Amino acid sequence: MNRLRQISVIAFLFIQLSVLHSCEKTEAQAVPEPEIELTGILKTLQKEHPRLLLTDARLQELKTMSNTDAKLKKYAADVVAQADKDIFKSPIQHVLIGPRLLDKSRECLSRVYNLAFAYRWTDNPKYLAAAVANMKNVCAFADWNPSHFLDVAEMTHAVAIGYDWLYNKMDQPTRDQIKAGLIKLGLNEGKKAYAGNAWWAKVDHNWNQVCNSGLAIGALAIAETDPDVALAIVPKAIEYLPFALKNYGPDGVWGEGPGYWGYATDYTAYGISAMQTALGNDFGLTKLPGMNLTGYFPIYSAGPTGYMLNYADAGEKSKLGAPHPDFWLAGVYNNNHFSDFVIEQLETRTANVFDVIWFRPYANSAAKRDLDKFFDGSVSLYFSRSSWTDPNALWIGIKAGYNKVNHAHLDLGNFELDALGVRWARDLGSDDYNLPDYFGSKRYTYYRLQSVSHNVPLLNGQNQREDATSKFIKHGEDIAEPFSVLDFSGAYKDFASSALRGMKVIENRKSALIQDEFILTKSAEVVWGMTTDATIQIINPQQAELTLGGQKMTAKILSPENAVFKSESALQVAPQKLNTGVSRLLAKVPATTGNVTVSVLLSPQWPGITSNYSGEILPLEKW
C-alpha cells in the first residue's frame, strides 16, 4: 500500500470512528418523524424500517435456520468475511472510466450490502460505522453521473439499502444527511428523467430493470417521509418494467446473453422484492410470461466446462457463477430446481448477501434435470448434453433469434461445444466498450462482433444481415438423436433464397453433426467456420484433428465432396482484443449456385470408443 493510500485509509477509519460515536447515541437522540397520510400505492407501505428485501422478521428466521443449516451458516460467514475486508478499503472516489462512474457505484453497492448485513447479523458496531461512512462519502459527491444513468440507479440502490437497513441505528443528523444526498443525487435525477421521457425508461433490455428498479428501491426507502417523491417514481417503475420483463417470455431466455441475464435479472429481483417487502404487492410483475421459467436459463446455458453459451456481449470465456437471482425465483415460484442449482454452484464459490437473504434449504432436485432443452423467445436456444454428473460430458448449445437485439453480435446459428472437459467450439465474447462507436455505426467493423469470428457460415465472406431474424422450425428432445433445425434465411438473403442449419447429437451422445443447407441465387463461396483454442492439424482435405487440454477431436467434412478444410488465425491488432492463440477451422466450398449442403461431423476422441458414423446425409426436412 503506497503512503498516499495509507493516509486515505487512516483518515477514512477516523471518520468511521467518529460515525460510530454518533451512532452509539442514536436511540437517545432520535426524533420521531411526523406522521404523513399515505395515498395511492403507498397506502400499504410498511412504515417501519428496515422494509427493503431483508426485514427484521426474515433476518431472525435466517438466524434461527443457520443454527441447523450449515450451508446458510457458511454463506453468512462469507458475507461477514467480505465486510471485514471492506472496512479497510479506501474511500470511493468520483473517478470516471470513459463515460461511466459505474464501477464506483457497484463498489459502493457491494460495500453497503456487506457492511450493513454484517452489522445486522453480528451487532458489531464496526460494520455500522463503516457502512455509514461509505454512504456519507458518496452523498458528498457533486453528482452520481446522470449522463450515464445506470450509475445513478446503482448508487441510489446502494444508499437506499444502507439508509433503510441502518435507519434505527443512525442519529437524526446522519439520517438527514444521507437522505438529502439520496434525494438530490438520485431520486430528483430520476424524477427529471421521467419527466423528460428518458430513453431508458421503456426499453426492452437491462437498462430498464436497472434504472427503474434502482429508483424504485430508493423511493421506497424514504416513502413515509417523502411520499411525493415516492409517488413520482414507484408508479412509473411499475408501469415501465413490463416493457423489459415481457422479453423473458415465453420460456425465460434473455436476449442480451448470459452476462446480461445476470444483470437484468438481479435488478428484476431487487426491484420486485423491494415492492413485496415494502408494499406487500408485486403488482402482477411476477405473473408475466416467462418469469417463472427464467431460472432455468443459467442452468442449461452452461456446459460441463463451466463456460456459458457466450452469445451477445458476454465477457470472454464467460463462466457460470452462482446465479443469485435463482434463489429469489425459487421462492417466488416454489421451484427447488432453481435454488438447488445455486447451492450446488456455491459448493466451490463464495456466497454473497443475496444467497443469504433469499436462501432456501437444499431439496436434492438435480436428478430430474432434462438432458435436452429448448427455449423460445426473442433469442431462441437449444441445448443437448450427455450427462449432468460427468465433467467430461458432451454438451452443445445453439442460438437463433434477431440480430438487432440489444448487445447482439451477427451470430445467428452460432453453436458452442464441450466434450472431454474442453470447450472445442467457442465464442470470443465482447470487445472493449470504449472502442470508438462500439455501440454505433462502427459496431460491426470490430472482429469479435462480426459473423467471421463466430461459428456460423459465411457467403462470399460477408457478415450476416444486421436486420436478420431466424427461428427454430423443429427440434427433438429426450430421443436417441436429439436435434434442432433453424431457418436463418434472413441472414443470407443477399445470396440465398433459403438457408437452414441443423444440429444433431449422435453416436449415443458422443458426437455432434452440424449441417447447413443453402439454395444460392447468386454465385457465392460458402465457408463453414468454427472458432477454437485448439491446435488444428489438417490430416487431409476433408479431415482435421484438433488438440486441446491433452484431448483430441476429429472434424470430418461429410458433404460436399469438393469442400476442403483450411485453418487461419483469429489474431487481431490493438486496440481490438488480440485473440492470441485462437484459430479458425474452415470448411471451404468453391463459388457455386443452386443447392449446397455442408455437413461437418465433430467427433471427440473418447477413450476406448471409435466413431463409426456411416456418413449418411439426410436432408434437414427428414430430420
N, C-alpha and C positions, 0 to 999 in steps of 0.2 A: 504494500500500500504506500503510495507516494505521500510526501509530507502535506501537500495541499489537501489531499483527500482525507488524511488523518485528522487535520484540523476541522474539516467539514463534518466528519462523523462525530467528533468530540462535541462540536457545537450543537449538532442535532440531538445527541444524547442529553446535553444540558437542557435543551428545550423540552425533551421528554420528561426530565426530572421536574421541571417547573410545571409542566402539564399535570404530572402525577400529583404534585402538591395541591393543585387546584381541584383535581378530581376527587381527592380524598375528602374534601369538604362539601362535595356536591349536594348530598341529600339534605344537609342542614341549610344550604343556601338556596335550594331550588324554589322557584316562584311558579305557582300553578299558572298554566296558560288559560286565558279567558275562554269560556265555553262559546263556541260558534255553532249555530244551527247549520247542519249539512243538508244539502239538497241533491237532487238528481242521483247519479250513480254513487255518490258519496254517502247516501243515507245508510248504507250497510257497512260503512267504514269501521273497522276495529280501531278505536281511538287510542288505545294503549300501545306503547312501544315495548318490545320490538314486534312488528307486524309483517315484515317482509321476508319471505322464504323460510326463515327459521324462527318460529315463535318460541316463547319460553316453554310452552307445553310440549312442543315437539323436541326441544332440547332436553327436557327432563326424560322424555320417553327414550331418546337415544342414549342418554347416560345410563339409564337403567338397563337397556338392552346390551350395552357394551360390557356390563358385568359378566354376561354369559356368552357373548358372541365375540370370539377372538378376532374375527376379521374386522368388525366395526371398531373394536378397541385399537387395532393396528392402524386403521385409516385415520382415526382421530389423532393418534400419536404422530402420524406422518405430517398432519397439518400443523400441529404444535411444534414439531421439529423445524418445519419451514419458517414458522413465525419466529423461532429463536434466531434464525439467520437474518430475517427481515429487520429485526431490531437494530442490527449493527450496519445496515446499509445507509449510504449517503442520502441526503435529501434529494428528492426528484427535482430535476432542473427543467426549465421550459426551453428545450432544445429540439428543433425540428429535424427530421430526416427527410430530405426532399420537401414535399408539401405537408408532411404528416407529423403530428405530435403523438401518434397512435401508440408507439411503444411506451411512451411515458404514461399515457392513460391506462394501458394494460398493466404496467408495473404498479401503478397506484391501486388498481383494482385487485391485483393479486395480494399486495401487502395488506390492504384494509381487510379483505376477507380473512386472510390468515391470522392477522393480529386480533381482529375483533372476535373471531371464533375462538382463538386460543384463550382470550380473556374470559369469554363466557363458559368455556369448558373447564378452565383451571382456577378462575378467580384470582389469578396472579396479576397484580396491577401494572407490572412492567409492560404487558401487552396492551393494556388500555392506554397507557401513556404514549406508546409508540404509534398506535393507530390514530389517536387524536393529533399527534404532532404531524403525521403524514397528511391528514386531512387539512389541517390549518395551513400547511405548507402550500398545497396546490390551490387552496382557496385564496391565497395571496397572489396567485399568478395574474397577469394582466388579462389573459383570456385563456380559453381552452381550445383555441384554433377552430373557430366556427367555419372557416373556409373549407375544412375537411371534416364534415360533421360527425363522422364516426368517432373522432377524438373527443368531441363534446359529449356524445352519448355514453361512451365508456367511462369518462371521468365523472359524469353525472351519476352513473350507476355506482361507481366506487364510493363517492362521497355520501350518496343516499344510504347505502348499506351501513356505512360506519355511523352516520347520524342516527339511523333507526336502531341499530343493534346496541349502541352505546348511549342512547339518549338519556337513560335514567342514571348514568354514571358521570355525566358531564355537568359542570355548573352552567348557570344560565348564560353568562357572557360567552362561554365557549360554544354552547349550542347556537346562540345568536350569530356568532362569527361564522360558524360553519354553514348554517342555514342561509345566511346572507350570500356567501360565496356560491352555494348550490343554486340559489335563485338567480343571482346576477350572471354567473358564468355559464350556467347550464340551462335552467328552465326558461329564463327570459329569452335566451337564444333559440330555444325550441319554440316558444310562442311566436317569435318573429319569423321563424322558418315556416311554421304552419300558416301564418297569416300571409306569407309571401308565396304560398303554394310550392314549397320546397320540392325539388325534383325527386328526392329520395323517398318522399312520404308514401307514394303509391306504387313504387316499383315492385317488380316481382322477384327480387333477389335479396341477398343478405343485408344490403343497406337498409332495407325496410325493417327487418326484425331488429337489427342492432339499434337503429336510431329511434324507432317508435317504442321499443321495449325499454331502452335505456332512459328515455324521457319519462315514460310511464312510471318506472321504478322511482325516479327522482321525485315526481309529482306526488306519488303515494306516500313518500316519506314525510312530506310536510303538509299533507292534505287537511289535517284537523285545524291547523293554524292559518293556512293559506289556501282555502278552498277555491278561491278564484283562479289561482294558478293551476291547481289540480284539474279543475273543470275545463280549463283551456287546453289541457294536454291529454288527460286519460281518455276521454271520449274519442278524440282524434286517433289515438293509438289503436283503440278497439275497432274503429271504423276502417283504418288503413291496413292493419296487419293481415287481413284475409287476402289482400292483393298478392302477398308473397306466399302465405300459407296454402293457398289453393294449389301451388305448384308441388306440394307433396302428393297430390292426387295423381292417379288413383291408388298407386301402390307404394308410395313412400319414398321414391327415389328423389334425389336432389340434383337439379340440372347443372349446378356450378361445380360439381366434383366433390370428392370425399373430404378435402380440406375445408371447403366452404359449407359442406353439410354440417361439420362440427361447429363452425362459427355461427351459421344461421340457426341451427337447432339449439345451440347453447342459449342464444338470446330469445328464441321462441320459448324455451323452458323458463328462463329468468323472468320474462315479462308475464307470461300466463301464471306462473307460480306466485309471483307477487300479487297479481289480481286475486288469486284464490285465497291467499292468506290474509290480505288486507281487506278485501271486499266480499269474500265468500262466494265469488262468482267468476266463471271464466268466459261468460258472455257468448257461449257456443263455439268458441275458437277451437276447443278440443274435439268438436264434432265434425270438423271439416274433413272431406275425403282424403285419405292417405295418412292423416296424422297418426292414426292408430297402428299403421304399418311401418312408419319410417324408422322405427327402432331396429328393423331387420336390415336396413341398408348397410350399416357398418359391419354387421355380422357376415354378410355374404360378399361384401366388396373387397375383402382382404383374402389373399391366398395363404397357403401354409408357410410361405416365407415371411409373412407379416406385411409384405408390400401390398398396397392398395391397387385397385384398378384406377390408374392415376390420370384420369381424364380431366380436361379443362385446366385451369391454373392451379393445380395441386403442386405442392413443392416436390422437388426432385427426390426420387426414391421415397415417396411419402409412405410411412409405415403406420400400421394400425397402433393406436394407443388405446387407452381405456375410454370408450365413448360415453363420457359422463352423463349426457342428457338421457341416455338409455335408462338410467336409474329413475329419472323423473317420469319418463314414458311408461316404465314398468308399473309405477304407482298409479298413474292416471288410468291406464288400460288394463291393470291387473294381469300383466304379461310377464311371467317369470323368465321367458327366453331372453328378454332384454336385460334384466338385472343380473341374471346368472352369467351372461356373457361379459358384462363389466367386471364382475367378481373374478372370473377366470383370467381376464387380462391383468387385473391388479395383483395376481399371484407373483408377477415379476416386475411390478411397477409401483411407483409411489402414488398414493391416493391424494386427491385434492379435496377441498372443503365440500364440494357438491356430492362427492361419494359418501360423505357423512350425512349431509342434510337430507338426501333422497334415498338413503340406504334401505335395502330390503334384504332379508336373510336369503342365503343360497337355497335353491329349490331343486337342483340337480335335473335340469330340463335338457341338457346338451344332447342326450341320446335321441331326441326327437327332431333334430335338425335335418332338413332336406339336403340331398346331395346336389340337386339341380334347382335353380330358382330364376324366375322371370319377373322383372319389374317393368311396368309400363309407366309412361309419364312424358314430360317434355324432353327428357332424355330417357331412353329405354335401355335396359340392361339384361343380359342373360349370363348366368354363371353355372358352371358344372365342375364337379370335383369327384375324386375317387374315394376320399375319406375325410372325416373330421378329426381323427385321432393320430394319423400318420403324418409326421412332419415332412416326409418325402412325397406326399400325395401329389397327384396331378390336379391342377386347378386351372381353369381358363375363364376369362371374362371378356365380353364383347359388348359394344355400345352402338346404339342408333340414336336418332333424335334430330336436333336442329342446330345448325352451325352458328346461329345468332343468339343462342342462349348466353347470358352474361358469363364472362370469363371463358367462353368456348374457344377451342382450337379447331382447325379444319381437319377433323379426325373421325368422320362418320365411318363406322365399320371397324374402328380400331379394336385390337384384341391384345391381351397380355396373357402370358403362360408361365405357370410354375410347375416344376417337377423335380424330383431328386433333391429337394431343398434349395433349388436355384430358380431365380426369375430369368427365364430364357428370352421371352419377348417382353420388352419394356417400353414405357413411355418416359420421355425425358423430363416432363413436367414443365413448369413455368420458367420464364426468364425474369430478369430484373425489372420490377415495375417502374423503376426510374429511367429505363431506356427511353430515348426520345419518342414521344407519341405512342407509347406502348398500348394505350387503350384507345388510340385514334387511328388515323389513316395509315400509319406505318406498321400497325399491329401484325399484319400478315406478311411483312417483309422479314420478320425475325424467324430464324430457322426452327426454333422449338415450337412455334405456333403454326407452321406450315404443314401441309399434308406430307411433304417429303421427309419429315422427321418421324412420321407415325407409321404404324403397322397397317397401312391401307394401300390400295393400288393407286398408281398414277397413270394417267393417259396423256401421252406426249409431254410428260414432265410437269404438267400443270397442277396447281392446287385444286382441291375441291371448290365448288362454288360457295361463296360466303353466305348466300341466301338459301342453301340447300337444306332440305329436310329428308329424313329417312325413317323407316319403321320396320319392325319385325312383322313378317307376313305369316310366319308359322314357327312353332317351336315345340319341342317334346321333352318332357321331364319324367323321371322315375321309370326309364326304359333302358334296354340294354345299350343302345347307342343314342344318348341324349344329343339334341341338335337344336340349332336355331337358324333361320334364314331371314335376312333383312333385305329390303329394297332400298338401295341408295341411288336410284337413277337420277334424282335431282342433283346430286353432287357432280355428275358426269355428263349432263345433258348437252354440253357443248360438243361432245364427241359420240355419244351413245344414246340410243332410244330406250335402252334398258340396261340396268346394272344391278346385279344381285350378288350377295355374299352369303355363303353358308359356312357354318362351323359345326363339326360333329366330333364327339368324343368316342373313340372306337377301341377295339382290341382290349376288351374288358377294362375300359377306362385307363389305358396305358399310353394311348397316342391321340393326337388331335389332327383333324383334317380341315384345312381351310380351302374353300373352293369359291372362285369368282366367275360369274358368267356375264358377258357383255354382248350386246348387239351394237356394233360400231357403225355409225352412219357416216363417219369420216375416217380416213386413214389415220391410224394412231398407233404408236408404240405403247404396249401395255407392260407395266412394271409392277410386279408383286413385291412388296417390301416389308422387312421386319427389322426393327432396331434391337440391338443386343449388346451386352457387355462381354459376350463370349468371344473367344478366338475362333475365327472362321477358316476352315480348310476346305477348298473346293476339291472334292475327290474326283469327280468327272462332271461334265456339263450339266447333269441333272441330279447330282447328289453332292451334299455338303455335310461336313461334320463340324459341330460346334462343341467347344470345350470351355467349361467354366466351373470354378469351385471344385475341381477334381472330378467333375461329372461330364458326360458326353451326351449329345443329342444329334440324331441324324435327320436331315431335311432332304426330302425327295420330291422332285417335280414329277407328278403323275400325268399331267396334261398342261399344255400341248407338247407334241414331240419336238417342236423347234424352239422351245423355251430353254434358256441356259441360265445357270447360276453365275452371279458375279458378287463381289463384295466391295464395299467402299467405306471410307472413314466418315464418321459424323462430326469430325473436328471442325470447329468454327474459330473465329478470331474475336478478340475483345473489341467492344465492350459486351458483346453477347457472351453467354456462358460457353465454355470451350468444348465440353463434351469429350474430354480426354479419355481415351481408351474405349470409346463407344464405336461400334461398327454397324453397318447395314448389310443384311443379306438380301440380295435382289434376284428375282426370277424374271428375266427379260424376254419379252416376246416381240419379234420384229414388227414393224409397222404393217398393219393389215386393216381390212374392213370386214363387216359381217359378224358372224358368231364366233366368239372366242371363250374358251373355258380354261381357266388357270386353276389347277388343283395341286396343292402342296401338302405333303404328309410330314408331320413333325413327330418323330419317334424318340423319346428319351431312351437311353440305353440302360434299362433296368437290370440289375444283377440277376443272372440266370434266366433271363427272358429275351427271346429274339423276336423281333417284329416279323410277322409273316403275312402282312396285309396283301391281299390279292391284287390290289391296284385297280379294281373295277371302278369306273367312273359313272356314277349315276347322276343324271341331271337333277338340279335342285327341286324341280317340280315333283320328282319322285321320292324326295326325302320325306 
